[in-house]
Amino acid sequence: MELERGAGERIDLMAQVVAGSSKGVRRAAAPEAESGHIDAESSVAVLRRCTALAARARVELLTESRRTATEELSALLGTMGEWSSARLEAPDPTMTVLCAAALQDLAARLPDPDGVLAARVEAVLALLHGVMAEGRVVAPA
């Protein structure tokens, strides 16, 4: 239960960072957050967390564990699914590709391809592929 509460708090913090309301976000970024843009620093933090959670969720699918990473990833993907590629300001190319690769790897192993997690993975993959297709990231994933 304590792990689940911690996961929820981390998701809330990520959402605040992306929205620009976290204390850790520089005040200079606040106008961008109000206009709906997600700065590179915020997107990198979320992409990094998403990549790590996708790898952990993949391991959870292979074992009989509690699925805490899978639940946390699903919540994070729900937040990321609301992004549009136009809102992302210069996302880090390496993290964009790594995140897309981790999500693709997870998607290939999901036991329920029609479930909520699979739909969220596909929505975020479409976003990341859109960013890559726009030429802001030049790498196949």
Contacts in CASP RR format, 6 or more apart in sequence:
PFRMAT RR
TARGET T0000
AUTHOR 0000-0000-0000
METHOD contacts of the structure
MODEL  1
MELERGAGERIDLMAQVVAGSSKGVRRAAAPEAESGHIDAESSVAVLRRC
TALAARARVELLTESRRTATEELSALLGTMGEWSSARLEAPDPTMTVLCA
AALQDLAARLPDPDGVLAARVEAVLALLHGVMAEGRVVAPA
3 66 0 8 1.000
3 68 0 8 1.000
4 68 0 8 1.000
4 71 0 8 1.000
7 68 0 8 1.000
7 71 0 8 1.000
7 72 0 8 1.000
7 75 0 8 1.000
8 72 0 8 1.000
8 75 0 8 1.000
10 49 0 8 1.000
10 72 0 8 1.000
11 72 0 8 1.000
11 75 0 8 1.000
11 76 0 8 1.000
11 79 0 8 1.000
13 22 0 8 1.000
14 45 0 8 1.000
14 46 0 8 1.000
14 49 0 8 1.000
14 76 0 8 1.000
14 79 0 8 1.000
15 79 0 8 1.000
16 22 0 8 1.000
16 25 0 8 1.000
17 24 0 8 1.000
17 25 0 8 1.000
17 42 0 8 1.000
17 45 0 8 1.000
17 46 0 8 1.000
18 33 0 8 1.000
18 38 0 8 1.000
18 42 0 8 1.000
18 43 0 8 1.000
18 46 0 8 1.000
18 79 0 8 1.000
18 83 0 8 1.000
19 33 0 8 1.000
20 29 0 8 1.000
20 30 0 8 1.000
20 33 0 8 1.000
20 42 0 8 1.000
21 33 0 8 1.000
25 33 0 8 1.000
25 42 0 8 1.000
29 39 0 8 1.000
29 41 0 8 1.000
29 42 0 8 1.000
32 38 0 8 1.000
32 39 0 8 1.000
32 89 0 8 1.000
33 39 0 8 1.000
36 87 0 8 1.000
37 87 0 8 1.000
37 88 0 8 1.000
37 89 0 8 1.000
38 83 0 8 1.000
38 87 0 8 1.000
38 88 0 8 1.000
38 89 0 8 1.000
39 89 0 8 1.000
40 89 0 8 1.000
40 90 0 8 1.000
40 91 0 8 1.000
40 92 0 8 1.000
43 88 0 8 1.000
43 89 0 8 1.000
43 91 0 8 1.000
43 92 0 8 1.000
43 95 0 8 1.000
44 91 0 8 1.000
44 92 0 8 1.000
44 95 0 8 1.000
46 76 0 8 1.000
46 79 0 8 1.000
46 80 0 8 1.000
47 91 0 8 1.000
47 92 0 8 1.000
47 95 0 8 1.000
47 96 0 8 1.000
47 98 0 8 1.000
47 99 0 8 1.000
48 95 0 8 1.000
48 99 0 8 1.000
49 76 0 8 1.000
50 73 0 8 1.000
50 76 0 8 1.000
50 77 0 8 1.000
50 80 0 8 1.000
50 99 0 8 1.000
50 102 0 8 1.000
50 103 0 8 1.000
50 124 0 8 1.000
51 95 0 8 1.000
51 98 0 8 1.000
51 99 0 8 1.000
51 102 0 8 1.000
53 69 0 8 1.000
53 72 0 8 1.000
53 73 0 8 1.000
53 76 0 8 1.000
54 73 0 8 1.000
54 99 0 8 1.000
54 102 0 8 1.000
54 103 0 8 1.000
54 105 0 8 1.000
54 106 0 8 1.000
55 102 0 8 1.000
56 69 0 8 1.000
56 73 0 8 1.000
57 67 0 8 1.000
57 69 0 8 1.000
57 70 0 8 1.000
57 73 0 8 1.000
57 106 0 8 1.000
58 102 0 8 1.000
58 105 0 8 1.000
58 106 0 8 1.000
58 109 0 8 1.000
59 65 0 8 1.000
59 69 0 8 1.000
60 66 0 8 1.000
60 67 0 8 1.000
60 68 0 8 1.000
60 69 0 8 1.000
60 70 0 8 1.000
61 70 0 8 1.000
61 106 0 8 1.000
61 109 0 8 1.000
61 110 0 8 1.000
61 111 0 8 1.000
62 109 0 8 1.000
70 117 0 8 1.000
73 117 0 8 1.000
74 116 0 8 1.000
74 117 0 8 1.000
74 120 0 8 1.000
77 117 0 8 1.000
77 120 0 8 1.000
77 121 0 8 1.000
77 123 0 8 1.000
77 124 0 8 1.000
78 120 0 8 1.000
78 123 0 8 1.000
78 124 0 8 1.000
80 124 0 8 1.000
80 127 0 8 1.000
81 120 0 8 1.000
81 123 0 8 1.000
81 124 0 8 1.000
81 127 0 8 1.000
83 127 0 8 1.000
84 127 0 8 1.000
85 127 0 8 1.000
85 130 0 8 1.000
85 131 0 8 1.000
85 134 0 8 1.000
88 131 0 8 1.000
90 136 0 8 1.000
91 131 0 8 1.000
91 136 0 8 1.000
91 137 0 8 1.000
93 136 0 8 1.000
93 137 0 8 1.000
93 138 0 8 1.000
93 139 0 8 1.000
96 128 0 8 1.000
96 131 0 8 1.000
96 132 0 8 1.000
96 137 0 8 1.000
96 141 0 8 1.000
97 132 0 8 1.000
97 137 0 8 1.000
97 139 0 8 1.000
97 141 0 8 1.000
99 124 0 8 1.000
99 128 0 8 1.000
100 125 0 8 1.000
100 128 0 8 1.000
100 129 0 8 1.000
100 132 0 8 1.000
100 141 0 8 1.000
101 141 0 8 1.000
103 121 0 8 1.000
103 124 0 8 1.000
103 125 0 8 1.000
103 128 0 8 1.000
104 125 0 8 1.000
104 141 0 8 1.000
106 121 0 8 1.000
107 118 0 8 1.000
107 121 0 8 1.000
107 122 0 8 1.000
107 125 0 8 1.000
110 117 0 8 1.000
110 118 0 8 1.000
110 121 0 8 1.000
112 118 0 8 1.000
128 141 0 8 1.000
129 141 0 8 1.000
131 137 0 8 1.000
132 138 0 8 1.000
132 139 0 8 1.000
132 140 0 8 1.000
132 141 0 8 1.000
END
